[in-house]
């Protein structure tokens, strides 16, 4: 079976490695098909595409779009998007405008809790200065001695009810799915297990997502515990959605490594089924 990883980040958003190094790590880990899905930015796609061609792996152009739905932040992954799409570019630029303002409010909130200099510290960790986000703050909090690791930084800070968390209005679910579809891509609901929705709220989200033209849901992902894979595979089947797989890799030592997840449950319909660019890879793997 092909090793397909359809969710990872470079330093164009909140990953630690440049796009070419992400691709090199994926190739070293045996990945056959990789999607680069940076938050709200497609600026790393061309560098990743060149590196993937040199490494002999297939590169899928992707993006992860920040959405506000049901009072929470939800992420929608776009796969096989056209990075040159005017509709997608305009939408992503609109989202990025709000990131700096949010970062300053996060820093102010941390300062009220006695942690000063967070904005400048996080800014130093952001290779793409338009894309400063919570992960950059988390890395600075670790470096400054306020938390032992990135996961702990998120638990103690940066999440609802804790210092550093501020409410922010992202784009709508309708916009995100619409931009992805306008660019020729497929919309996938990212890591549904990470959202604090009860069963009814999650079903409402999946209904709305499907009605807008979303076609996939992440089943096997770094954001899910292995015990949850079956639950989200069953939801994919119940809602007629295709299943996706992706580590949500950000950096070595932070969460699941790229390409290191188990395969999808056998009864899932993979999001990549029928992709023409996979035909040659599938043929060679069966030869």
C-alpha positions as CSV (number, residue, x, y, z in Angstrom):
1,X,0.0,0.0,0.0
2,X,1.2,3.5,-0.7
3,X,2.2,5.7,2.2
4,X,0.0,8.8,1.6
5,X,0.2,11.7,4.0
6,X,-2.2,14.6,3.2
7,X,-1.6,17.0,6.1
8,X,1.7,18.7,7.0
9,X,3.1,22.2,7.6
10,X,6.2,24.1,6.7
11,X,7.7,27.3,8.0
12,X,5.5,29.2,5.6
13,X,2.9,28.8,8.3
14,X,3.6,27.3,11.7
15,X,5.9,24.4,10.8
16,X,9.6,24.5,11.7
17,X,11.1,23.3,8.5
18,X,11.2,25.0,5.0
19,X,9.1,23.3,2.4
20,X,12.0,21.5,0.7
21,X,13.1,20.0,4.1
22,X,9.6,18.9,4.8
23,X,9.6,17.0,1.5
24,X,13.0,15.5,2.2
25,X,11.8,14.3,5.6
26,X,8.7,12.8,4.0
27,X,10.8,11.0,1.4
28,X,13.2,9.7,4.0
29,X,10.2,8.3,6.0
30,X,8.9,6.4,2.9
31,X,6.1,8.7,2.0
32,X,4.9,8.2,-1.6
33,X,2.3,11.0,-1.8
34,X,2.5,14.2,0.2
35,X,0.2,17.2,0.6
36,X,1.7,20.4,1.9
37,X,-1.2,22.1,3.8
38,X,0.1,25.2,5.4
39,X,-2.4,27.4,7.3
40,X,-4.0,30.1,5.2
41,X,-1.1,30.3,2.8
42,X,0.0,28.4,-0.4
43,X,3.4,30.2,-0.7
44,X,5.4,27.0,-0.1
45,X,3.8,24.9,-2.8
46,X,6.2,25.6,-5.7
47,X,9.3,24.9,-3.6
48,X,7.7,21.7,-2.3
49,X,6.8,20.7,-5.8
50,X,10.3,21.1,-7.0
51,X,11.7,19.2,-4.1
52,X,9.2,16.4,-4.5
53,X,10.1,16.0,-8.2
54,X,13.7,15.6,-7.3
55,X,12.9,13.2,-4.5
56,X,10.6,11.0,-6.7
57,X,7.4,11.5,-4.6
58,X,4.1,13.0,-5.7
59,X,3.2,16.4,-4.3
60,X,-0.4,17.4,-3.8
61,X,-1.0,21.2,-3.5
62,X,-3.0,21.9,-0.3
63,X,-4.0,24.4,2.3
64,X,-5.6,24.5,5.7
65,X,-8.1,27.2,6.1
66,X,-9.1,28.7,9.5
67,X,-12.9,28.8,10.0
68,X,-15.2,30.0,12.8
69,X,-18.2,27.7,13.3
70,X,-20.4,27.1,16.3
71,X,-18.3,29.4,18.5
72,X,-15.2,27.4,17.8
73,X,-12.2,27.5,15.4
74,X,-12.5,24.7,12.9
75,X,-10.0,23.8,10.2
76,X,-10.8,22.8,6.6
77,X,-8.1,21.2,4.5
78,X,-8.1,21.8,0.7
79,X,-6.5,19.1,-1.4
80,X,-5.5,19.4,-5.1
81,X,-6.1,23.1,-5.0
82,X,-4.8,25.5,-7.7
83,X,-2.4,27.8,-5.9
84,X,-2.9,30.4,-8.7
85,X,-6.7,30.6,-8.1
86,X,-7.7,34.2,-7.7
87,X,-10.6,33.4,-5.4
88,X,-8.5,31.3,-3.1
89,X,-5.7,33.9,-3.0
90,X,-8.0,36.7,-2.1
91,X,-9.7,34.7,0.6
92,X,-6.4,33.6,2.2
93,X,-5.1,37.2,2.1
94,X,-8.3,38.3,3.9
95,X,-7.6,35.7,6.7
96,X,-3.9,36.6,7.1
97,X,-4.7,40.3,7.7
98,X,-6.3,39.4,11.0
99,X,-3.4,37.3,12.3
100,X,-1.1,40.1,13.4
101,X,-3.9,41.9,15.2
102,X,-4.8,38.6,17.0
103,X,-1.1,38.0,17.9
104,X,-0.9,41.4,19.6
105,X,-4.0,40.7,21.6
106,X,-2.6,37.3,22.6
107,X,0.6,39.0,23.8
108,X,-1.4,41.6,25.8
109,X,-3.3,38.8,27.5
110,X,-0.1,37.0,28.4
111,X,1.4,40.3,29.7
112,X,-1.6,40.7,32.1
113,X,-0.7,37.2,33.5
114,X,2.9,38.4,34.1
115,X,4.5,37.0,30.9
116,X,6.0,39.9,29.0
117,X,7.6,40.1,25.6
118,X,5.5,37.3,24.0
119,X,4.8,39.1,20.8
120,X,8.4,39.8,20.0
121,X,9.4,36.3,21.1
122,X,6.8,34.6,19.0
123,X,7.5,36.9,16.0
124,X,11.1,35.7,16.1
125,X,9.9,32.1,15.6
126,X,7.7,33.0,12.5
127,X,9.6,32.6,9.2
128,X,6.6,34.1,7.5
129,X,5.8,37.2,9.5
130,X,2.2,37.3,8.2
131,X,1.5,33.9,9.6
132,X,2.4,34.4,13.3
133,X,0.2,32.0,15.3
134,X,-0.3,30.0,18.5
135,X,2.4,27.5,17.7
136,X,5.0,30.3,17.5
137,X,3.9,31.6,20.9
138,X,4.0,28.0,22.2
139,X,7.6,27.5,21.0
140,X,8.6,30.8,22.6
141,X,6.9,29.9,25.9
142,X,9.0,26.7,26.0
143,X,12.2,28.6,25.2
144,X,11.5,31.2,27.8
145,X,11.0,28.5,30.5
146,X,7.2,28.9,30.9
147,X,6.4,25.3,29.8
148,X,8.4,22.1,29.3
149,X,7.2,21.4,25.8
150,X,4.8,22.7,23.1
151,X,1.9,20.5,24.2
152,X,2.2,21.8,27.8
153,X,2.4,25.4,26.5
154,X,-1.0,24.9,24.7
155,X,-2.5,23.3,27.8
156,X,-1.4,26.0,30.2
157,X,-1.7,28.9,27.9
158,X,-3.2,29.7,24.4
159,X,-6.4,27.6,24.9
160,X,-9.9,28.8,26.0
161,X,-9.9,29.9,29.6
162,X,-6.2,30.3,29.8
163,X,-3.8,33.2,29.4
164,X,-3.0,34.0,25.8
165,X,-6.2,32.8,24.4
166,X,-8.3,35.4,22.6
167,X,-11.5,35.1,20.6
168,X,-11.0,35.7,16.9
169,X,-13.4,35.6,14.0
170,X,-12.0,33.6,11.1
171,X,-13.8,33.1,7.8
172,X,-17.0,31.2,7.4
173,X,-17.4,27.5,6.6
174,X,-19.2,28.5,3.4
175,X,-16.3,30.8,2.3
176,X,-13.6,28.2,3.0
177,X,-15.3,25.4,1.1
178,X,-16.3,27.8,-1.7
179,X,-12.7,29.0,-2.1
180,X,-11.4,25.4,-2.2
181,X,-14.0,24.3,-4.7
182,X,-13.4,27.4,-6.9
183,X,-9.7,26.5,-7.1
184,X,-10.6,23.0,-8.3
185,X,-9.8,21.3,-5.0
186,X,-11.5,19.0,-2.5
187,X,-12.6,20.1,0.9
188,X,-11.8,17.9,3.9
189,X,-12.7,18.5,7.5
190,X,-9.5,18.4,9.5
191,X,-9.0,16.5,12.7
192,X,-12.7,16.5,13.9
193,X,-11.7,14.9,17.2
194,X,-9.9,18.1,18.3
195,X,-13.1,20.2,18.4
196,X,-15.0,20.5,21.7
197,X,-18.3,19.6,20.1
198,X,-20.8,17.1,21.5
199,X,-22.2,14.4,19.2
200,X,-25.2,16.6,18.1
201,X,-23.0,19.6,17.3
202,X,-20.5,17.5,15.4
203,X,-23.3,16.0,13.3
204,X,-24.6,19.5,12.6
205,X,-21.1,20.5,11.5
206,X,-20.8,17.5,9.2
207,X,-24.3,18.1,7.8
208,X,-23.4,21.8,7.0
209,X,-20.0,20.8,5.6
210,X,-21.5,18.2,3.3
211,X,-24.3,20.5,2.2
212,X,-21.7,23.2,1.2
213,X,-19.8,20.7,-1.0
214,X,-17.3,19.2,1.5
215,X,-16.4,15.7,0.5
216,X,-13.9,14.4,3.1
217,X,-13.0,14.0,6.7
218,X,-9.7,13.2,8.4
219,X,-9.9,9.8,10.0
220,X,-6.3,8.8,10.7
221,X,-4.5,11.9,11.8
222,X,-2.0,13.1,14.4
223,X,-4.8,14.9,16.2
224,X,-6.7,11.7,16.9
225,X,-5.9,8.9,19.4
226,X,-5.7,5.5,17.8
227,X,-8.9,4.5,19.7
228,X,-10.8,7.2,17.8
229,X,-9.9,6.1,14.2
230,X,-12.9,3.7,14.1
231,X,-15.3,6.4,15.4
232,X,-14.4,8.8,12.6
233,X,-14.3,6.1,10.0
234,X,-17.8,5.2,11.0
235,X,-18.8,8.9,10.8
236,X,-17.3,9.2,7.3
237,X,-19.4,6.2,6.2
238,X,-22.5,7.5,7.9
239,X,-22.3,10.9,6.2
240,X,-21.1,9.7,2.8
241,X,-17.7,11.4,3.2
242,X,-14.4,10.1,1.9
243,X,-11.6,9.4,4.5
244,X,-8.2,11.2,4.6
245,X,-5.0,10.4,6.4
246,X,-2.3,12.9,7.5
247,X,0.1,13.3,10.4
248,X,-0.5,17.1,10.8
249,X,3.3,17.3,11.1
250,X,4.8,20.6,12.3
251,X,8.3,19.8,13.5
252,X,10.5,16.9,14.6
253,X,9.7,16.0,18.1
254,X,6.3,17.7,18.0
255,X,3.5,15.1,17.7
256,X,3.4,12.4,15.1
257,X,6.2,12.3,12.5
258,X,5.4,12.7,8.9
259,X,4.3,9.5,7.2
260,X,4.2,7.5,10.5
261,X,0.5,6.8,10.8
262,X,-1.3,3.5,10.3
263,X,-3.4,3.0,7.1
264,X,-7.1,3.9,6.9
265,X,-9.5,1.3,8.1
266,X,-10.3,-1.1,5.2
267,X,-13.9,-0.1,4.8
268,X,-13.2,3.6,4.3
269,X,-13.4,5.2,0.8
270,X,-10.1,7.1,0.5
271,X,-10.2,10.7,-0.5
272,X,-7.5,9.9,-3.1
273,X,-9.6,7.2,-4.8
274,X,-9.7,8.1,-8.5
275,X,-7.0,10.7,-8.5
276,X,-5.4,10.4,-12.0
277,X,-1.9,11.3,-10.7
278,X,-1.9,8.3,-8.4
279,X,-2.5,5.8,-11.2
280,X,1.2,5.4,-12.2
281,X,2.3,5.1,-8.5
282,X,-0.4,2.4,-7.9
283,X,0.6,0.5,-11.0
284,X,4.3,0.5,-10.1
285,X,3.6,-0.5,-6.5
286,X,1.6,-3.5,-7.7
287,X,4.2,-4.5,-10.4
